[in-house]
């Protein structure tokens, strides 16, 4: 992995990329498991597929797959396509050629959150107060929770899922439906959730502008306050040493190695954006991070050297999603105005 | 990029008052506008429409220790979700269940920054069943609170009662909330333009309108009864003293004060200072400028329980220059 931000080329020219105008807000983006295709979830019901290779011929836009907005999207861990959820209450499996088949229909609800587990090929998706785990041809329901699920994620080994809702987090064992779920309580509304890449911690963002982290083994918890806005985007580094959080003007990473972040300030680096970071994505392998701003900028950072470069998106609309390719060389970016961008970061 | 704020109308009313009829009309009539309708009972409307969104009235208590700071987290989520659609809306309607307290819905629009940036609370519209309202008042606090919160009231089913009975109901409504605009309707028939996107929440009416309610129906003047009152002043307001007084008042009496609104002539300021509150939460801003030679007077309105007008006026007087 070579992504040397000290290379002067970063300051002189933008990295090569493919911009596409989709003319609808983008809710999510993802690379396929094999890394060949990138997909964007759009507010007009379309899932826009593009080749990850920015020099390959552009795939034409397809017809809408969902009735309303596409709200969630992941690379299909059991294939080379994608899984999408929409406000039409449908969960779809999209093949690499763009053809779709329905996995679930929860009419009247929205499929808002989807997580994928690569090693087991399982997908977890939430609609209303329930989460659904899709594995092989089977769909299992977990819930209902006390309120609508506002974030969910798999444990490291894929054997459990954690769901965020009012009052905290519920952890279910996927294979053991008869086992009662474990509950981790903290008052208020939890609006985002990420399980740490080493499986030891579950972090949530709350309605009241703070983040909450539970140690799974001891069931102890910690709370980090002082954000000026809700933390809707959380991203653990590949080695689980840091948790990146949105809602700050610079990269903000809580250290989780050693004794953890208690009593320590977060690590902050990078240039200040005009606004706040709206979405943050740690690199899948190396010590890099990408941050998108609600003011439209994109920033790449290296936590080791604390170097960073700011790339401007054309229209200044809030960045709504980021995804790294599995090999870590490409970055997909989407924004509120429907500008889609695939960047090739090798230089 | 600044986006226009979408007006939100909150629709309340006791069970069977006629909310569903009104919503069906809004969804089916040709009015050239596009409204997203957030309902609490999917399927209750006869219309299957992708503009109808199901909500579960998921209320949570803010972590600030205040029992009246309850918020509809589901609404925050749904409004954020609606903003992800390509098609934009002329307005959003939020229906509450017949027994719901309108407080959490209204407070949602004071709480969340993203919701505040994309939407504005335009009006709370309460549908009142002319035939059953007086009876509903005996059955609990809900019917009374729904009227107390209202900016606009549809006095519905007027065909089922006599003119005398109507007057009695209107008198009772007036004794609870004399600042709401009342429309008499049958089968929820009303020009939608009269109730949607009216800026009723923006307080314009407050200054222009001081209803002189003919008779307060059967006003027992029970302390616990919900009523509305206004305070006025012709001397300019000291902003610091006002903030302090109002802050302390809402802190202490928030649970009892359903709505508070005001337009203030602040000492030395060229513009009106406008504010509105729901329970303990409040929002303020600078409004339109005073015209040359215009009389600069201030007015506050409170709607709530256990209101002591004299005491409030004394407190307000202490905030004047």
Interface residues (C-beta under 8 A of the other chain):
Chain A: X23 X24 X25 X27 X42 X43 X44 X67 X68 X69 X71 X87 X88 X108 X109 X110 X112 X128 X129 X147 X148 X150 X166 X167 X187 X188 X189 X191 X206 X207 X208 X229 X230 X315 X316 X317 X337 X338
Chain B: X1 X42 X43 X50 X53 X54 X56 X58 X60 X61 X62 X63 X64 X71 X73 X74 X76 X77 X81 X83 X84 X85 X86 X87 X111 X112 X113 X114
